[in-house]
Amino acid sequence: MNDERGSWYLLTGLLLGIGLGLLYAWVVSPAEFVDTPPFSLREDYKDRYRAAIAAAYVASGDVQRAQARLSLLEDDDPSLALVAQAQRYLANGQDLLDAQAMADLASALGQAPTPLPTRPEETATFTATSLPSDTPSATPLPSATPTETPLPDTMMTTTVSVTLAVTARPTQTLTLTRTPGPTPTPSLTPTLTPSTTPTATLAPPFVLDNRVEVCNPLIGESQIQVFVSNAAGVGIPGVEVIVLWQAGEEHFYTGLKPDIDPGYADFVMQPETTYTLQVSDGGQVIPDLVAPACTDTGDKQYWGSWRLVFSHP
């Protein structure tokens, strides 16, 4: 009996020690982190840090300093992080000015060129090499001998005559003799008789192949079941089906239930309501679709369905 009390006391002391230790560590003297790097901050404190950097950039316009401060967060892409935070601010209805500041800083980071590392010890040396210059050979011009012609006393004019050594080339005279050719005989230009342009009559994209009344109590609700296939009998998904009735209109598409058929689509009918169905624009119109009245094996009546099978003509 004494051994049993001792084990209970030991367990109780252990639990009390753990509780007092947690109370001291969390309440009395919690741990304080000093000078921790920004990348170790919690996400909400990182958001505040980015907002403060963006506000400082708006005030100073110093992109390099803002980029250096953002690098301490060690984001994969600081500009994308700023844009994402600005979008969160707008979605949550937070300060619009902070969101605008972060958007401006993200835009500036995307446009600011990244400085390339330089090596001051490397000095480029350029050697200027003089290219040989072509010395033009001066050809002496013929001398000009002025000749003075005496004029009356009332007027004196100096005439300068220049004698040039010119090698005369023989003058070539080209004489064109126009010989009248044969008079062209005008040819007859055939006039095409306008032919009648055939007008193509477009067949409807899909025509009704089969219309079957379905009485199956396992369906649970009255439906218009539509099957659309190509000429080979393969179901075609993504075909638009339009259903009209007096109170509204519905558009739906085949292929949403591929487990039944890729070209299958259905629509729930309301009893005693007349529907008109058309497959795709310009397709065959099927009017007067009303939920048929069916009877099960126990002579209990229920509303049946319609199965419409369409294909290309």
C-alpha positions in Angstrom: 0.0 0.0 0.0 2.9 2.3 0.7 4.4 1.5 -2.7 1.2 2.5 -4.4 1.0 5.9 -2.7 4.6 6.6 -3.6 4.0 6.0 -7.3 1.0 8.3 -7.2 2.9 11.0 -5.4 5.7 10.7 -8.0 3.2 11.1 -10.9 1.6 14.1 -9.2 4.9 15.8 -8.6 5.9 15.3 -12.3 2.7 16.9 -13.5 3.0 19.8 -11.1 6.7 20.3 -12.2 5.7 20.4 -15.9 2.8 22.8 -15.2 5.0 25.2 -13.1 7.7 25.1 -15.7 5.3 26.0 -18.5 3.8 28.8 -16.4 7.2 30.2 -15.8 8.4 29.9 -19.4 5.2 31.3 -20.9 3.9 33.8 -18.4 6.5 34.8 -15.7 9.6 35.0 -17.9 8.8 34.3 -21.6 11.6 34.1 -24.1 12.4 37.4 -25.9 13.9 37.3 -29.3 16.3 40.2 -30.0 17.8 41.2 -33.3 16.3 38.3 -35.2 16.6 38.4 -39.0 13.5 39.5 -40.9 13.1 36.3 -42.8 12.3 34.5 -39.5 9.3 36.7 -38.8 5.8 35.5 -38.8 3.8 36.1 -42.0 1.7 39.0 -40.6 4.9 40.7 -39.4 6.5 40.2 -42.8 3.5 42.0 -44.3 4.0 44.9 -41.9 7.7 45.0 -42.8 6.9 45.2 -46.6 4.3 47.9 -46.0 6.9 49.9 -44.0 9.5 49.5 -46.8 7.0 50.6 -49.4 6.0 53.7 -47.4 9.7 54.6 -47.0 10.2 54.2 -50.7 7.2 56.5 -51.5 8.8 59.1 -49.2 12.4 58.9 -50.4 12.2 57.3 -53.9 15.3 55.3 -53.2 14.8 52.0 -55.1 18.2 50.5 -54.2 17.6 50.9 -50.5 14.2 49.4 -50.7 15.6 46.5 -52.7 18.3 45.9 -50.1 15.7 45.9 -47.3 13.4 43.5 -49.1 16.3 41.1 -49.7 16.4 40.5 -45.9 13.0 38.7 -46.2 14.6 36.2 -48.6 11.5 36.1 -50.9 11.8 34.2 -54.1 10.6 37.3 -56.0 10.2 40.5 -53.9 8.1 42.2 -56.6 5.6 39.3 -56.8 5.4 39.2 -53.0 4.6 43.0 -53.0 1.9 42.5 -55.7 0.3 39.6 -53.8 0.2 41.5 -50.6 -1.3 44.6 -52.3 -4.0 42.4 -53.8 -4.7 40.9 -50.3 -5.0 44.4 -48.9 -7.5 45.4 -51.6 -9.5 42.2 -51.1 -9.7 42.6 -47.3 -10.5 46.3 -47.5 -7.3 47.4 -45.8 -5.5 50.7 -46.3 -5.6 51.7 -49.9 -2.5 53.9 -49.6 -0.4 51.0 -48.4 -1.6 48.8 -51.3 -0.8 51.6 -53.8 2.7 52.1 -52.2 3.5 48.4 -52.5 2.2 48.4 -56.1 4.5 51.4 -56.9 7.5 49.7 -55.3 6.8 46.5 -57.2 6.6 48.4 -60.5 9.9 50.2 -59.7 11.6 46.9 -58.8 10.5 45.5 -62.1 11.9 48.4 -64.0 15.1 49.1 -62.0 18.2 47.7 -63.7 20.3 45.3 -61.7 23.9 46.6 -61.2 26.5 44.5 -62.8 29.6 43.5 -60.8 32.7 45.4 -61.9 36.4 44.6 -61.5 38.4 47.8 -60.8 41.7 46.1 -61.4 40.9 45.3 -65.0 41.7 48.2 -67.3 40.8 48.1 -70.9 43.7 49.2 -73.2 43.0 50.5 -76.6 45.8 50.7 -79.1 45.2 53.2 -81.9 46.6 51.9 -85.2 46.9 54.4 -88.0 45.6 53.2 -91.2 47.5 53.9 -94.4 46.0 56.9 -96.1 45.7 57.2 -99.8 47.8 60.1 -101.1 46.0 61.7 -104.0 48.2 62.4 -106.9 47.8 66.0 -108.0 47.2 66.4 -111.7 48.4 69.8 -112.8 45.7 71.8 -114.5 46.4 73.5 -117.7 47.5 77.1 -117.2 45.2 79.9 -118.0 46.7 82.7 -120.1 44.9 86.0 -119.8 44.6 87.9 -123.0 43.9 91.6 -122.8 41.8 93.1 -125.6 42.0 96.9 -125.9 38.7 98.6 -125.6 37.6 102.1 -125.9 38.7 104.6 -123.3 35.2 104.7 -121.8 35.2 101.0 -120.8 38.0 98.5 -120.0 37.1 94.8 -119.7 39.5 92.0 -119.0 38.7 88.7 -120.7 40.3 85.5 -119.4 40.5 82.7 -121.8 41.3 79.2 -120.5 43.0 76.7 -122.8 42.2 73.1 -121.8 43.7 70.0 -123.3 40.7 67.9 -124.1 40.8 64.7 -126.1 37.9 64.9 -128.4 35.8 61.8 -128.8 34.1 61.0 -132.1 30.6 62.1 -132.2 28.2 59.2 -132.5 24.9 60.0 -134.2 22.1 57.6 -133.7 19.4 57.8 -136.3 16.2 56.1 -135.6 14.2 55.0 -138.6 10.6 54.1 -137.8 9.4 51.4 -140.1 5.7 51.0 -140.1 4.7 47.5 -139.0 1.7 45.5 -139.8 -1.6 47.0 -138.6 -2.7 45.0 -135.7 -6.0 43.2 -136.2 -8.4 43.8 -133.4 -9.2 40.6 -131.6 -12.7 39.9 -130.3 -13.0 39.9 -126.6 -15.4 37.1 -125.6 -18.2 38.2 -123.3 -18.9 35.7 -120.6 -22.5 35.0 -120.1 -23.3 35.3 -116.4 -24.1 31.9 -115.1 -26.5 31.2 -112.3 -24.7 30.9 -109.0 -26.0 27.9 -107.1 -27.2 28.7 -103.6 -26.1 26.1 -101.1 -28.9 24.9 -98.8 -27.4 24.1 -95.5 -28.7 21.0 -93.8 -29.3 21.2 -90.1 -26.2 20.2 -88.1 -28.1 17.5 -86.2 -31.3 15.7 -87.1 -33.5 13.5 -84.9 -33.0 9.8 -85.5 -35.1 8.4 -82.7 -37.6 9.6 -80.2 -38.5 7.1 -77.5 -40.8 7.3 -74.5 -39.0 6.1 -71.4 -41.0 4.6 -68.4 -38.5 3.7 -65.8 -39.4 4.3 -62.1 -35.7 4.0 -61.2 -34.9 7.3 -62.8 -36.8 9.1 -60.1 -37.7 12.2 -62.0 -39.0 13.1 -65.4 -36.2 13.9 -67.9 -35.4 14.8 -71.5 -32.5 12.6 -72.3 -30.4 13.8 -75.3 -27.9 11.7 -77.1 -25.8 13.4 -79.9 -23.5 11.4 -82.1 -21.6 11.7 -85.4 -22.2 9.7 -88.5 -20.2 6.8 -87.1 -22.4 6.7 -84.0 -19.7 8.1 -81.6 -21.0 10.5 -79.0 -20.0 14.2 -79.4 -19.3 16.2 -76.2 -19.7 20.0 -75.9 -22.8 20.3 -78.1 -25.2 23.0 -77.0 -28.8 22.0 -76.3 -31.5 24.6 -75.9 -34.8 24.0 -74.2 -37.7 26.5 -74.3 -40.9 26.6 -72.4 -43.5 29.3 -71.6 -41.8 30.4 -68.4 -38.2 30.3 -69.3 -35.2 29.0 -71.3 -32.3 26.7 -70.5 -29.0 26.0 -72.2 -26.9 23.0 -71.4 -24.2 20.9 -73.0 -23.4 17.3 -73.7 -20.4 15.5 -72.3 -21.0 16.3 -68.6 -21.8 12.7 -67.8 -19.2 10.7 -69.7 -20.0 7.6 -67.7 -23.3 7.4 -69.6 -22.1 8.6 -73.0 -19.7 11.4 -74.2 -22.6 12.9 -76.2 -25.2 12.6 -73.4 -27.1 15.4 -71.6 -30.4 15.6 -69.7 -32.9 18.1 -68.5 -35.4 17.7 -65.7 -39.0 18.3 -66.9 -41.9 19.6 -64.8 -45.2 17.7 -65.1 -47.8 19.1 -67.4 -45.4 21.6 -69.0 -44.8 21.7 -72.7 -41.2 22.1 -73.9 -39.5 22.8 -77.2 -35.9 21.4 -77.8 -33.3 22.3 -80.3 -29.7 20.9 -80.6 -27.2 23.6 -81.6 -28.0 26.7 -83.6 -29.9 25.8 -86.8 -30.6 22.3 -85.7 -33.9 20.4 -85.9 -36.6 21.8 -83.6 -38.5 19.2 -81.5 -41.7 20.7 -80.2 -44.5 19.5 -77.9 -42.4 17.6 -75.4 -44.6 16.8 -72.3 -43.7 14.4 -69.6 -45.6 11.1 -70.4 -47.8 9.4 -67.9 -46.5 5.9 -67.0 -47.8 3.1 -64.8 -45.7 0.7 -62.8 -46.4 -3.0 -62.0 -48.6 -2.0 -59.1 -50.8 0.2 -61.3 -49.3 3.3 -59.7 -48.9 6.2 -62.1 -45.7 8.3 -62.4 -44.2 10.7 -64.8 -41.9 9.2 -67.5 -39.1 10.6 -69.7 -38.2 11.2 -73.3 -35.1 9.9 -75.0 -34.0 11.9 -78.1 -31.2 10.6 -80.3 -29.6 13.1 -82.7 -26.9 12.6 -85.4 -25.4 14.2 -88.4 -27.4 13.8 -91.6 
